[in-house]
Amino acid sequence: MAKSILDVGWGEPLRQLEYKARWYGRTFVQIDRLYPSSERCHACGHTVAALPLAARRWQSPACGAALDRGVDAAQNIWDAGLAELAAGLAVSGT
Ligand SMILES: [Zn+2]
């Protein structure tokens, strides 16, 4: 799938996702593509300057939380999406 996305860029998959969300009456939220979801500690909000792609697990230098890169990023994206919803920036179906 990564190669497929590289071939067309993120624009088309996002357009399709937004279209399907509208079609099914769901809410589509797109967060800032530069949001540091992988480098931010979900527990305390501390953001590290850089995290090598190979680092699948890391420890927050601020609070010591042991983090799984993917799970932590998903939680951060979820929170950012909720913040966008609260700010009224989401696109809703129906
Ligand atoms: Zn932390």
PDB file of the backbone (N, CA, C, O) and the ligand in Angstrom, with CONECT records:
HET     ZN  A 101       1
ATOM      1  N   MET A   1       0.820  -1.185   0.000  1.00  0.00           N
ATOM      2  CA  MET A   1       0.000   0.000   0.000  1.00  0.00           C
ATOM      3  C   MET A   1       0.867   1.252   0.000  1.00  0.00           C
ATOM      4  O   MET A   1       0.512   2.249  -0.628  1.00  0.00           O
ATOM      5  N   ALA A   2       2.005   1.210   0.701  1.00  0.00           N
ATOM      6  CA  ALA A   2       2.872   2.391   0.756  1.00  0.00           C
ATOM      7  C   ALA A   2       3.305   2.796  -0.644  1.00  0.00           C
ATOM      8  O   ALA A   2       3.331   3.984  -0.964  1.00  0.00           O
ATOM      9  N   LYS A   3       3.650   1.807  -1.494  1.00  0.00           N
ATOM     10  CA  LYS A   3       4.057   2.140  -2.858  1.00  0.00           C
ATOM     11  C   LYS A   3       2.899   2.748  -3.635  1.00  0.00           C
ATOM     12  O   LYS A   3       3.089   3.693  -4.401  1.00  0.00           O
ATOM     13  N   SER A   4       1.710   2.216  -3.443  1.00  0.00           N
ATOM     14  CA  SER A   4       0.542   2.762  -4.128  1.00  0.00           C
ATOM     15  C   SER A   4       0.320   4.218  -3.743  1.00  0.00           C
ATOM     16  O   SER A   4       0.015   5.051  -4.596  1.00  0.00           O
ATOM     17  N   ILE A   5       0.472   4.520  -2.470  1.00  0.00           N
ATOM     18  CA  ILE A   5       0.279   5.897  -2.010  1.00  0.00           C
ATOM     19  C   ILE A   5       1.376   6.793  -2.570  1.00  0.00           C
ATOM     20  O   ILE A   5       1.127   7.937  -2.948  1.00  0.00           O
ATOM     21  N   LEU A   6       2.604   6.253  -2.619  1.00  0.00           N
ATOM     22  CA  LEU A   6       3.694   7.046  -3.186  1.00  0.00           C
ATOM     23  C   LEU A   6       3.444   7.344  -4.652  1.00  0.00           C
ATOM     24  O   LEU A   6       3.799   8.414  -5.146  1.00  0.00           O
ATOM     25  N   ASP A   7       2.832   6.393  -5.349  1.00  0.00           N
ATOM     26  CA  ASP A   7       2.567   6.586  -6.771  1.00  0.00           C
ATOM     27  C   ASP A   7       1.593   7.726  -7.032  1.00  0.00           C
ATOM     28  O   ASP A   7       1.760   8.481  -7.990  1.00  0.00           O
ATOM     29  N   VAL A   8       0.587   7.854  -6.192  1.00  0.00           N
ATOM     30  CA  VAL A   8      -0.439   8.876  -6.433  1.00  0.00           C
ATOM     31  C   VAL A   8      -0.372  10.029  -5.436  1.00  0.00           C
ATOM     32  O   VAL A   8      -1.059  11.034  -5.618  1.00  0.00           O
ATOM     33  N   GLY A   9       0.434   9.907  -4.397  1.00  0.00           N
ATOM     34  CA  GLY A   9       0.475  10.935  -3.365  1.00  0.00           C
ATOM     35  C   GLY A   9      -0.692  10.729  -2.411  1.00  0.00           C
ATOM     36  O   GLY A   9      -1.523   9.845  -2.621  1.00  0.00           O
ATOM     37  N   TRP A  10      -0.753  11.534  -1.375  1.00  0.00           N
ATOM     38  CA  TRP A  10      -1.814  11.380  -0.373  1.00  0.00           C
ATOM     39  C   TRP A  10      -3.108  12.045  -0.801  1.00  0.00           C
ATOM     40  O   TRP A  10      -4.163  11.773  -0.227  1.00  0.00           O
ATOM     41  N   GLY A  11      -3.042  12.910  -1.799  1.00  0.00           N
ATOM     42  CA  GLY A  11      -4.231  13.656  -2.202  1.00  0.00           C
ATOM     43  C   GLY A  11      -5.403  12.784  -2.597  1.00  0.00           C
ATOM     44  O   GLY A  11      -6.524  12.997  -2.135  1.00  0.00           O
ATOM     45  N   GLU A  12      -5.156  11.809  -3.444  1.00  0.00           N
ATOM     46  CA  GLU A  12      -6.261  10.971  -3.927  1.00  0.00           C
ATOM     47  C   GLU A  12      -6.846  10.082  -2.826  1.00  0.00           C
ATOM     48  O   GLU A  12      -8.068  10.026  -2.695  1.00  0.00           O
ATOM     49  N   PRO A  13      -6.021   9.380  -2.023  1.00  0.00           N
ATOM     50  CA  PRO A  13      -6.624   8.596  -0.928  1.00  0.00           C
ATOM     51  C   PRO A  13      -7.428   9.469   0.041  1.00  0.00           C
ATOM     52  O   PRO A  13      -8.483   9.053   0.520  1.00  0.00           O
ATOM     53  N   LEU A  14      -6.936  10.672   0.328  1.00  0.00           N
ATOM     54  CA  LEU A  14      -7.678  11.553   1.235  1.00  0.00           C
ATOM     55  C   LEU A  14      -8.981  12.013   0.590  1.00  0.00           C
ATOM     56  O   LEU A  14     -10.013  12.093   1.256  1.00  0.00           O
ATOM     57  N   ARG A  15      -8.933  12.316  -0.707  1.00  0.00           N
ATOM     58  CA  ARG A  15     -10.149  12.732  -1.399  1.00  0.00           C
ATOM     59  C   ARG A  15     -11.190  11.620  -1.358  1.00  0.00           C
ATOM     60  O   ARG A  15     -12.369  11.868  -1.110  1.00  0.00           O
ATOM     61  N   GLN A  16     -10.740  10.392  -1.605  1.00  0.00           N
ATOM     62  CA  GLN A  16     -11.643   9.247  -1.564  1.00  0.00           C
ATOM     63  C   GLN A  16     -12.219   9.037  -0.168  1.00  0.00           C
ATOM     64  O   GLN A  16     -13.407   8.753  -0.016  1.00  0.00           O
ATOM     65  N   LEU A  17     -11.378   9.178   0.844  1.00  0.00           N
ATOM     66  CA  LEU A  17     -11.836   8.998   2.224  1.00  0.00           C
ATOM     67  C   LEU A  17     -12.873  10.052   2.588  1.00  0.00           C
ATOM     68  O   LEU A  17     -13.889   9.738   3.208  1.00  0.00           O
ATOM     69  N   GLU A  18     -12.621  11.299   2.205  1.00  0.00           N
ATOM     70  CA  GLU A  18     -13.580  12.364   2.478  1.00  0.00           C
ATOM     71  C   GLU A  18     -14.898  12.101   1.735  1.00  0.00           C
ATOM     72  O   GLU A  18     -15.982  12.286   2.288  1.00  0.00           O
ATOM     73  N   TYR A  19     -14.785  11.672   0.491  1.00  0.00           N
ATOM     74  CA  TYR A  19     -15.980  11.364  -0.310  1.00  0.00           C
ATOM     75  C   TYR A  19     -16.801  10.260   0.355  1.00  0.00           C
ATOM     76  O   TYR A  19     -18.018  10.385   0.494  1.00  0.00           O
ATOM     77  N   LYS A  20     -16.139   9.190   0.762  1.00  0.00           N
ATOM     78  CA  LYS A  20     -16.849   8.069   1.384  1.00  0.00           C
ATOM     79  C   LYS A  20     -17.449   8.475   2.720  1.00  0.00           C
ATOM     80  O   LYS A  20     -18.545   8.035   3.069  1.00  0.00           O
ATOM     81  N   ALA A  21     -16.741   9.310   3.469  1.00  0.00           N
ATOM     82  CA  ALA A  21     -17.277   9.789   4.749  1.00  0.00           C
ATOM     83  C   ALA A  21     -18.568  10.565   4.520  1.00  0.00           C
ATOM     84  O   ALA A  21     -19.558  10.366   5.224  1.00  0.00           O
ATOM     85  N   ARG A  22     -18.545  11.457   3.523  1.00  0.00           N
ATOM     86  CA  ARG A  22     -19.767  12.216   3.204  1.00  0.00           C
ATOM     87  C   ARG A  22     -20.877  11.271   2.745  1.00  0.00           C
ATOM     88  O   ARG A  22     -22.032  11.413   3.146  1.00  0.00           O
ATOM     89  N   TRP A  23     -20.518  10.319   1.912  1.00  0.00           N
ATOM     90  CA  TRP A  23     -21.487   9.367   1.351  1.00  0.00           C
ATOM     91  C   TRP A  23     -22.238   8.629   2.459  1.00  0.00           C
ATOM     92  O   TRP A  23     -23.451   8.436   2.380  1.00  0.00           O
ATOM     93  N   TYR A  24     -21.499   8.220   3.492  1.00  0.00           N
ATOM     94  CA  TYR A  24     -22.086   7.458   4.583  1.00  0.00           C
ATOM     95  C   TYR A  24     -22.486   8.327   5.774  1.00  0.00           C
ATOM     96  O   TYR A  24     -22.808   7.804   6.841  1.00  0.00           O
ATOM     97  N   GLY A  25     -22.467   9.655   5.600  1.00  0.00           N
ATOM     98  CA  GLY A  25     -22.904  10.550   6.668  1.00  0.00           C
ATOM     99  C   GLY A  25     -21.968  10.585   7.852  1.00  0.00           C
ATOM    100  O   GLY A  25     -22.392  10.829   8.981  1.00  0.00           O
ATOM    101  N   ARG A  26     -20.713  10.345   7.601  1.00  0.00           N
ATOM    102  CA  ARG A  26     -19.711  10.348   8.676  1.00  0.00           C
ATOM    103  C   ARG A  26     -18.948  11.662   8.676  1.00  0.00           C
ATOM    104  O   ARG A  26     -19.043  12.460   7.744  1.00  0.00           O
ATOM    105  N   THR A  27     -18.210  11.860   9.717  1.00  0.00           N
ATOM    106  CA  THR A  27     -17.425  13.081   9.847  1.00  0.00           C
ATOM    107  C   THR A  27     -16.004  12.813   9.392  1.00  0.00           C
ATOM    108  O   THR A  27     -15.396  11.818   9.785  1.00  0.00           O
ATOM    109  N   PHE A  28     -15.485  13.686   8.577  1.00  0.00           N
ATOM    110  CA  PHE A  28     -14.111  13.575   8.080  1.00  0.00           C
ATOM    111  C   PHE A  28     -13.295  14.690   8.711  1.00  0.00           C
ATOM    112  O   PHE A  28     -13.659  15.863   8.623  1.00  0.00           O
ATOM    113  N   VAL A  29     -12.208  14.326   9.337  1.00  0.00           N
ATOM    114  CA  VAL A  29     -11.332  15.307   9.956  1.00  0.00           C
ATOM    115  C   VAL A  29      -9.929  15.104   9.408  1.00  0.00           C
ATOM    116  O   VAL A  29      -9.393  13.998   9.468  1.00  0.00           O
ATOM    117  N   GLN A  30      -9.346  16.139   8.886  1.00  0.00           N
ATOM    118  CA  GLN A  30      -7.969  16.070   8.409  1.00  0.00           C
ATOM    119  C   GLN A  30      -7.117  16.996   9.262  1.00  0.00           C
ATOM    120  O   GLN A  30      -7.379  18.195   9.352  1.00  0.00           O
ATOM    121  N   ILE A  31      -6.105  16.429   9.879  1.00  0.00           N
ATOM    122  CA  ILE A  31      -5.242  17.256  10.713  1.00  0.00           C
ATOM    123  C   ILE A  31      -4.084  17.781   9.857  1.00  0.00           C
ATOM    124  O   ILE A  31      -3.844  17.308   8.746  1.00  0.00           O
ATOM    125  N   ASP A  32      -3.391  18.748  10.396  1.00  0.00           N
ATOM    126  CA  ASP A  32      -2.238  19.338   9.716  1.00  0.00           C
ATOM    127  C   ASP A  32      -1.228  18.237   9.385  1.00  0.00           C
ATOM    128  O   ASP A  32      -0.833  17.466  10.258  1.00  0.00           O
ATOM    129  N   ARG A  33      -0.820  18.173   8.129  1.00  0.00           N
ATOM    130  CA  ARG A  33       0.095  17.096   7.720  1.00  0.00           C
ATOM    131  C   ARG A  33       1.465  17.210   8.377  1.00  0.00           C
ATOM    132  O   ARG A  33       2.229  16.245   8.380  1.00  0.00           O
ATOM    133  N   LEU A  34       1.781  18.367   8.930  1.00  0.00           N
ATOM    134  CA  LEU A  34       3.056  18.528   9.614  1.00  0.00           C
ATOM    135  C   LEU A  34       2.935  18.333  11.127  1.00  0.00           C
ATOM    136  O   LEU A  34       3.905  18.534  11.859  1.00  0.00           O
ATOM    137  N   TYR A  35       1.764  17.947  11.591  1.00  0.00           N
ATOM    138  CA  TYR A  35       1.569  17.693  13.018  1.00  0.00           C
ATOM    139  C   TYR A  35       2.510  16.562  13.446  1.00  0.00           C
ATOM    140  O   TYR A  35       2.518  15.501  12.821  1.00  0.00           O
ATOM    141  N   PRO A  36       3.301  16.775  14.500  1.00  0.00           N
ATOM    142  CA  PRO A  36       4.309  15.767  14.891  1.00  0.00           C
ATOM    143  C   PRO A  36       3.713  14.599  15.682  1.00  0.00           C
ATOM    144  O   PRO A  36       4.066  14.394  16.843  1.00  0.00           O
ATOM    145  N   SER A  37       2.827  13.846  15.070  1.00  0.00           N
ATOM    146  CA  SER A  37       2.131  12.779  15.785  1.00  0.00           C
ATOM    147  C   SER A  37       3.064  11.693  16.308  1.00  0.00           C
ATOM    148  O   SER A  37       2.808  11.114  17.364  1.00  0.00           O
ATOM    149  N   SER A  38       4.133  11.412  15.586  1.00  0.00           N
ATOM    150  CA  SER A  38       5.046  10.347  16.006  1.00  0.00           C
ATOM    151  C   SER A  38       6.062  10.820  17.037  1.00  0.00           C
ATOM    152  O   SER A  38       6.616  10.006  17.775  1.00  0.00           O
ATOM    153  N   GLU A  39       6.309  12.104  17.097  1.00  0.00           N
ATOM    154  CA  GLU A  39       7.346  12.628  17.985  1.00  0.00           C
ATOM    155  C   GLU A  39       6.776  13.203  19.278  1.00  0.00           C
ATOM    156  O   GLU A  39       7.520  13.729  20.107  1.00  0.00           O
ATOM    157  N   ARG A  40       5.483  13.106  19.448  1.00  0.00           N
ATOM    158  CA  ARG A  40       4.826  13.712  20.605  1.00  0.00           C
ATOM    159  C   ARG A  40       4.416  12.635  21.598  1.00  0.00           C
ATOM    160  O   ARG A  40       3.817  11.627  21.225  1.00  0.00           O
ATOM    161  N   CYS A  41       4.742  12.859  22.859  1.00  0.00           N
ATOM    162  CA  CYS A  41       4.336  11.930  23.914  1.00  0.00           C
ATOM    163  C   CYS A  41       2.869  12.174  24.232  1.00  0.00           C
ATOM    164  O   CYS A  41       2.478  13.280  24.605  1.00  0.00           O
ATOM    165  N   HIS A  42       2.065  11.134  24.082  1.00  0.00           N
ATOM    166  CA  HIS A  42       0.636  11.264  24.332  1.00  0.00           C
ATOM    167  C   HIS A  42       0.365  11.503  25.820  1.00  0.00           C
ATOM    168  O   HIS A  42      -0.627  12.139  26.178  1.00  0.00           O
ATOM    169  N   ALA A  43       1.241  10.996  26.678  1.00  0.00           N
ATOM    170  CA  ALA A  43       1.008  11.100  28.118  1.00  0.00           C
ATOM    171  C   ALA A  43       1.181  12.524  28.640  1.00  0.00           C
ATOM    172  O   ALA A  43       0.399  12.980  29.473  1.00  0.00           O
ATOM    173  N   CYS A  44       2.204  13.228  28.150  1.00  0.00           N
ATOM    174  CA  CYS A  44       2.490  14.554  28.721  1.00  0.00           C
ATOM    175  C   CYS A  44       2.520  15.675  27.688  1.00  0.00           C
ATOM    176  O   CYS A  44       2.530  16.850  28.054  1.00  0.00           O
ATOM    177  N   GLY A  45       2.535  15.329  26.406  1.00  0.00           N
ATOM    178  CA  GLY A  45       2.538  16.364  25.379  1.00  0.00           C
ATOM    179  C   GLY A  45       3.918  16.822  24.963  1.00  0.00           C
ATOM    180  O   GLY A  45       4.048  17.668  24.079  1.00  0.00           O
ATOM    181  N   HIS A  46       4.957  16.276  25.587  1.00  0.00           N
ATOM    182  CA  HIS A  46       6.317  16.657  25.206  1.00  0.00           C
ATOM    183  C   HIS A  46       6.608  16.181  23.781  1.00  0.00           C
ATOM    184  O   HIS A  46       6.246  15.064  23.412  1.00  0.00           O
ATOM    185  N   THR A  47       7.257  17.024  22.988  1.00  0.00           N
ATOM    186  CA  THR A  47       7.610  16.667  21.620  1.00  0.00           C
ATOM    187  C   THR A  47       9.122  16.626  21.487  1.00  0.00           C
ATOM    188  O   THR A  47       9.805  17.589  21.833  1.00  0.00           O
ATOM    189  N   VAL A  48       9.652  15.501  20.982  1.00  0.00           N
ATOM    190  CA  VAL A  48      11.086  15.395  20.739  1.00  0.00           C
ATOM    191  C   VAL A  48      11.385  15.988  19.369  1.00  0.00           C
ATOM    192  O   VAL A  48      10.533  15.983  18.482  1.00  0.00           O
ATOM    193  N   ALA A  49      12.591  16.495  19.206  1.00  0.00           N
ATOM    194  CA  ALA A  49      12.956  17.171  17.959  1.00  0.00           C
ATOM    195  C   ALA A  49      12.912  16.220  16.765  1.00  0.00           C
ATOM    196  O   ALA A  49      12.432  16.582  15.690  1.00  0.00           O
ATOM    197  N   ALA A  50      13.405  15.032  16.958  1.00  0.00           N
ATOM    198  CA  ALA A  50      13.432  14.058  15.865  1.00  0.00           C
ATOM    199  C   ALA A  50      13.410  12.662  16.457  1.00  0.00           C
ATOM    200  O   ALA A  50      13.914  12.425  17.555  1.00  0.00           O
ATOM    201  N   LEU A  51      12.817  11.746  15.711  1.00  0.00           N
ATOM    202  CA  LEU A  51      12.757  10.351  16.127  1.00  0.00           C
ATOM    203  C   LEU A  51      13.051   9.523  14.884  1.00  0.00           C
ATOM    204  O   LEU A  51      12.294   9.571  13.915  1.00  0.00           O
ATOM    205  N   PRO A  52      14.142   8.763  14.903  1.00  0.00           N
ATOM    206  CA  PRO A  52      14.466   7.967  13.712  1.00  0.00           C
ATOM    207  C   PRO A  52      13.317   7.027  13.354  1.00  0.00           C
ATOM    208  O   PRO A  52      12.636   6.505  14.237  1.00  0.00           O
ATOM    209  N   LEU A  53      13.107   6.816  12.071  1.00  0.00           N
ATOM    210  CA  LEU A  53      12.009   5.968  11.612  1.00  0.00           C
ATOM    211  C   LEU A  53      12.127   4.553  12.174  1.00  0.00           C
ATOM    212  O   LEU A  53      11.118   3.883  12.396  1.00  0.00           O
ATOM    213  N   ALA A  54      13.338   4.109  12.400  1.00  0.00           N
ATOM    214  CA  ALA A  54      13.549   2.752  12.914  1.00  0.00           C
ATOM    215  C   ALA A  54      13.170   2.628  14.391  1.00  0.00           C
ATOM    216  O   ALA A  54      13.025   1.513  14.893  1.00  0.00           O
ATOM    217  N   ALA A  55      13.010   3.734  15.085  1.00  0.00           N
ATOM    218  CA  ALA A  55      12.667   3.702  16.508  1.00  0.00           C
ATOM    219  C   ALA A  55      11.184   3.410  16.662  1.00  0.00           C
ATOM    220  O   ALA A  55      10.358   4.320  16.592  1.00  0.00           O
ATOM    221  N   ARG A  56      10.849   2.159  16.869  1.00  0.00           N
ATOM    222  CA  ARG A  56       9.443   1.763  16.998  1.00  0.00           C
ATOM    223  C   ARG A  56       8.947   1.990  18.416  1.00  0.00           C
ATOM    224  O   ARG A  56       7.753   2.195  18.636  1.00  0.00           O
ATOM    225  N   ARG A  57       9.848   1.953  19.360  1.00  0.00           N
ATOM    226  CA  ARG A  57       9.498   2.216  20.765  1.00  0.00           C
ATOM    227  C   ARG A  57      10.447   3.279  21.272  1.00  0.00           C
ATOM    228  O   ARG A  57      11.628   3.294  20.926  1.00  0.00           O
ATOM    229  N   TRP A  58       9.923   4.162  22.090  1.00  0.00           N
ATOM    230  CA  TRP A  58      10.774   5.198  22.653  1.00  0.00           C
ATOM    231  C   TRP A  58      10.230   5.595  24.007  1.00  0.00           C
ATOM    232  O   TRP A  58       9.098   5.269  24.364  1.00  0.00           O
ATOM    233  N   GLN A  59      11.057   6.305  24.755  1.00  0.00           N
ATOM    234  CA  GLN A  59      10.672   6.722  26.097  1.00  0.00           C
ATOM    235  C   GLN A  59      10.672   8.236  26.149  1.00  0.00           C
ATOM    236  O   GLN A  59      11.632   8.884  25.733  1.00  0.00           O
ATOM    237  N   SER A  60       9.592   8.791  26.662  1.00  0.00           N
ATOM    238  CA  SER A  60       9.487  10.239  26.776  1.00  0.00           C
ATOM    239  C   SER A  60      10.549  10.753  27.746  1.00  0.00           C
ATOM    240  O   SER A  60      10.603  10.301  28.890  1.00  0.00           O
ATOM    241  N   PRO A  61      11.400  11.696  27.307  1.00  0.00           N
ATOM    242  CA  PRO A  61      12.402  12.237  28.216  1.00  0.00           C
ATOM    243  C   PRO A  61      11.787  13.125  29.290  1.00  0.00           C
ATOM    244  O   PRO A  61      12.432  13.415  30.297  1.00  0.00           O
ATOM    245  N   ALA A  62      10.568  13.550  29.089  1.00  0.00           N
ATOM    246  CA  ALA A  62       9.917  14.451  30.045  1.00  0.00           C
ATOM    247  C   ALA A  62       9.225  13.708  31.180  1.00  0.00           C
ATOM    248  O   ALA A  62       9.358  14.079  32.347  1.00  0.00           O
ATOM    249  N   CYS A  63       8.481  12.651  30.832  1.00  0.00           N
ATOM    250  CA  CYS A  63       7.701  11.969  31.875  1.00  0.00           C
ATOM    251  C   CYS A  63       8.108  10.512  32.064  1.00  0.00           C
ATOM    252  O   CYS A  63       7.677   9.868  33.021  1.00  0.00           O
ATOM    253  N   GLY A  64       8.942   9.983  31.154  1.00  0.00           N
ATOM    254  CA  GLY A  64       9.414   8.607  31.291  1.00  0.00           C
ATOM    255  C   GLY A  64       8.465   7.558  30.747  1.00  0.00           C
ATOM    256  O   GLY A  64       8.738   6.365  30.872  1.00  0.00           O
ATOM    257  N   ALA A  65       7.359   7.968  30.148  1.00  0.00           N
ATOM    258  CA  ALA A  65       6.402   7.002  29.608  1.00  0.00           C
ATOM    259  C   ALA A  65       7.056   6.173  28.510  1.00  0.00           C
ATOM    260  O   ALA A  65       7.769   6.708  27.661  1.00  0.00           O
ATOM    261  N   ALA A  66       6.809   4.853  28.531  1.00  0.00           N
ATOM    262  CA  ALA A  66       7.290   3.964  27.479  1.00  0.00           C
ATOM    263  C   ALA A  66       6.234   3.956  26.388  1.00  0.00           C
ATOM    264  O   ALA A  66       5.072   3.637  26.639  1.00  0.00           O
ATOM    265  N   LEU A  67       6.645   4.312  25.167  1.00  0.00           N
ATOM    266  CA  LEU A  67       5.685   4.535  24.092  1.00  0.00           C
ATOM    267  C   LEU A  67       5.953   3.640  22.893  1.00  0.00           C
ATOM    268  O   LEU A  67       7.102   3.431  22.504  1.00  0.00           O
ATOM    269  N   ASP A  68       4.886   3.116  22.315  1.00  0.00           N
ATOM    270  CA  ASP A  68       4.942   2.445  21.024  1.00  0.00           C
ATOM    271  C   ASP A  68       4.673   3.527  19.986  1.00  0.00           C
ATOM    272  O   ASP A  68       3.653   4.214  20.054  1.00  0.00           O
ATOM    273  N   ARG A  69       5.563   3.679  19.045  1.00  0.00           N
ATOM    274  CA  ARG A  69       5.464   4.772  18.075  1.00  0.00           C
ATOM    275  C   ARG A  69       4.101   4.834  17.376  1.00  0.00           C
ATOM    276  O   ARG A  69       3.488   5.898  17.286  1.00  0.00           O
ATOM    277  N   GLY A  70       3.633   3.676  16.882  1.00  0.00           N
ATOM    278  CA  GLY A  70       2.376   3.658  16.149  1.00  0.00           C
ATOM    279  C   GLY A  70       1.168   3.949  17.020  1.00  0.00           C
ATOM    280  O   GLY A  70       0.288   4.723  16.643  1.00  0.00           O
ATOM    281  N   VAL A  71       1.133   3.322  18.188  1.00  0.00           N
ATOM    282  CA  VAL A  71       0.001   3.519  19.097  1.00  0.00           C
ATOM    283  C   VAL A  71      -0.027   4.955  19.597  1.00  0.00           C
ATOM    284  O   VAL A  71      -1.085   5.581  19.655  1.00  0.00           O
ATOM    285  N   ASP A  72       1.135   5.469  19.954  1.00  0.00           N
ATOM    286  CA  ASP A  72       1.218   6.845  20.449  1.00  0.00           C
ATOM    287  C   ASP A  72       0.795   7.828  19.358  1.00  0.00           C
ATOM    288  O   ASP A  72       0.065   8.782  19.629  1.00  0.00           O
ATOM    289  N   ALA A  73       1.251   7.596  18.125  1.00  0.00           N
ATOM    290  CA  ALA A  73       0.876   8.483  17.017  1.00  0.00           C
ATOM    291  C   ALA A  73      -0.632   8.430  16.785  1.00  0.00           C
ATOM    292  O   ALA A  73      -1.262   9.460  16.544  1.00  0.00           O
ATOM    293  N   ALA A  74      -1.211   7.233  16.857  1.00  0.00           N
ATOM    294  CA  ALA A  74      -2.657   7.104  16.657  1.00  0.00           C
ATOM    295  C   ALA A  74      -3.419   7.877  17.730  1.00  0.00           C
ATOM    296  O   ALA A  74      -4.421   8.529  17.434  1.00  0.00           O
ATOM    297  N   GLN A  75      -2.955   7.807  18.963  1.00  0.00           N
ATOM    298  CA  GLN A  75      -3.621   8.550  20.038  1.00  0.00           C
ATOM    299  C   GLN A  75      -3.491  10.056  19.817  1.00  0.00           C
ATOM    300  O   GLN A  75      -4.435  10.812  20.049  1.00  0.00           O
ATOM    301  N   ASN A  76      -2.319  10.478  19.367  1.00  0.00           N
ATOM    302  CA  ASN A  76      -2.113  11.905  19.101  1.00  0.00           C
ATOM    303  C   ASN A  76      -2.993  12.388  17.946  1.00  0.00           C
ATOM    304  O   ASN A  76      -3.554  13.482  18.004  1.00  0.00           O
ATOM    305  N   ILE A  77      -3.112  11.568  16.898  1.00  0.00           N
ATOM    306  CA  ILE A  77      -3.952  11.932  15.756  1.00  0.00           C
ATOM    307  C   ILE A  77      -5.417  11.997  16.189  1.00  0.00           C
ATOM    308  O   ILE A  77      -6.154  12.896  15.783  1.00  0.00           O
ATOM    309  N   TRP A  78      -5.826  11.046  17.009  1.00  0.00           N
ATOM    310  CA  TRP A  78      -7.193  11.047  17.523  1.00  0.00           C
ATOM    311  C   TRP A  78      -7.476  12.340  18.290  1.00  0.00           C
ATOM    312  O   TRP A  78      -8.491  13.001  18.070  1.00  0.00           O
ATOM    313  N   ASP A  79      -6.559  12.684  19.192  1.00  0.00           N
ATOM    314  CA  ASP A  79      -6.726  13.914  19.984  1.00  0.00           C
ATOM    315  C   ASP A  79      -6.737  15.147  19.094  1.00  0.00           C
ATOM    316  O   ASP A  79      -7.533  16.061  19.307  1.00  0.00           O
ATOM    317  N   ALA A  80      -5.853  15.178  18.092  1.00  0.00           N
ATOM    318  CA  ALA A  80      -5.809  16.334  17.183  1.00  0.00           C
ATOM    319  C   ALA A  80      -7.107  16.426  16.394  1.00  0.00           C
ATOM    320  O   ALA A  80      -7.611  17.522  16.148  1.00  0.00           O
ATOM    321  N   GLY A  81      -7.651  15.278  15.995  1.00  0.00           N
ATOM    322  CA  GLY A  81      -8.925  15.276  15.282  1.00  0.00           C
ATOM    323  C   GLY A  81     -10.054  15.789  16.160  1.00  0.00           C
ATOM    324  O   GLY A  81     -10.899  16.561  15.706  1.00  0.00           O
ATOM    325  N   LEU A  82     -10.070  15.360  17.420  1.00  0.00           N
ATOM    326  CA  LEU A  82     -11.096  15.849  18.340  1.00  0.00           C
ATOM    327  C   LEU A  82     -10.968  17.352  18.550  1.00  0.00           C
ATOM    328  O   LEU A  82     -11.971  18.056  18.667  1.00  0.00           O
ATOM    329  N   ALA A  83      -9.729  17.842  18.596  1.00  0.00           N
ATOM    330  CA  ALA A  83      -9.510  19.283  18.757  1.00  0.00           C
ATOM    331  C   ALA A  83     -10.026  20.031  17.535  1.00  0.00           C
ATOM    332  O   ALA A  83     -10.608  21.109  17.659  1.00  0.00           O
ATOM    333  N   GLU A  84      -9.809  19.451  16.344  1.00  0.00           N
ATOM    334  CA  GLU A  84     -10.322  20.073  15.112  1.00  0.00           C
ATOM    335  C   GLU A  84     -11.850  20.086  15.138  1.00  0.00           C
ATOM    336  O   GLU A  84     -12.474  21.066  14.731  1.00  0.00           O
ATOM    337  N   LEU A  85     -12.444  19.002  15.616  1.00  0.00           N
ATOM    338  CA  LEU A  85     -13.906  18.950  15.721  1.00  0.00           C
ATOM    339  C   LEU A  85     -14.416  20.018  16.679  1.00  0.00           C
ATOM    340  O   LEU A  85     -15.396  20.707  16.395  1.00  0.00           O
ATOM    341  N   ALA A  86     -13.743  20.144  17.808  1.00  0.00           N
ATOM    342  CA  ALA A  86     -14.155  21.130  18.802  1.00  0.00           C
ATOM    343  C   ALA A  86     -14.043  22.544  18.248  1.00  0.00           C
ATOM    344  O   ALA A  86     -14.821  23.428  18.606  1.00  0.00           O
ATOM    345  N   ALA A  87     -13.065  22.745  17.372  1.00  0.00           N
ATOM    346  CA  ALA A  87     -12.870  24.071  16.775  1.00  0.00           C
ATOM    347  C   ALA A  87     -13.794  24.298  15.584  1.00  0.00           C
ATOM    348  O   ALA A  87     -13.827  25.388  15.014  1.00  0.00           O
ATOM    349  N   GLY A  88     -14.548  23.256  15.211  1.00  0.00           N
ATOM    350  CA  GLY A  88     -15.490  23.393  14.098  1.00  0.00           C
ATOM    351  C   GLY A  88     -14.840  23.340  12.741  1.00  0.00           C
ATOM    352  O   GLY A  88     -15.371  23.897  11.780  1.00  0.00           O
ATOM    353  N   LEU A  89     -13.699  22.683  12.638  1.00  0.00           N
ATOM    354  CA  LEU A  89     -12.970  22.652  11.373  1.00  0.00           C
ATOM    355  C   LEU A  89     -13.231  21.391  10.561  1.00  0.00           C
ATOM    356  O   LEU A  89     -12.716  21.250   9.452  1.00  0.00           O
ATOM    357  N   ALA A  90     -14.023  20.475  11.102  1.00  0.00           N
ATOM    358  CA  ALA A  90     -14.242  19.213  10.400  1.00  0.00           C
ATOM    359  C   ALA A  90     -15.295  19.355   9.316  1.00  0.00           C
ATOM    360  O   ALA A  90     -16.130  20.259   9.347  1.00  0.00           O
ATOM    361  N   VAL A  91     -15.236  18.453   8.369  1.00  0.00           N
ATOM    362  CA  VAL A  91     -16.229  18.378   7.298  1.00  0.00           C
ATOM    363  C   VAL A  91     -17.153  17.227   7.632  1.00  0.00           C
ATOM    364  O   VAL A  91     -16.703  16.094   7.798  1.00  0.00           O
ATOM    365  N   SER A  92     -18.436  17.508   7.731  1.00  0.00           N
ATOM    366  CA  SER A  92     -19.396  16.466   8.107  1.00  0.00           C
ATOM    367  C   SER A  92     -20.259  16.052   6.933  1.00  0.00           C
ATOM    368  O   SER A  92     -20.550  16.842   6.035  1.00  0.00           O
ATOM    369  N   GLY A  93     -20.656  14.798   6.966  1.00  0.00           N
ATOM    370  CA  GLY A  93     -21.605  14.319   5.980  1.00  0.00           C
ATOM    371  C   GLY A  93     -23.003  14.760   6.376  1.00  0.00           C
ATOM    372  O   GLY A  93     -23.239  15.168   7.513  1.00  0.00           O
ATOM    373  N   THR A  94     -23.904  14.676   5.452  1.00  0.00           N
ATOM    374  CA  THR A  94     -25.322  15.092   5.587  1.00  0.00           C
ATOM    375  C   THR A  94     -25.510  16.526   5.981  1.00  0.00           C
ATOM    376  O   THR A  94     -26.644  16.984   6.123  1.00  0.00           O
TER     377      THR A  94
HETATM  378 ZN    ZN A 101       5.686  12.183  28.268  1.00  0.00          ZN2+
END
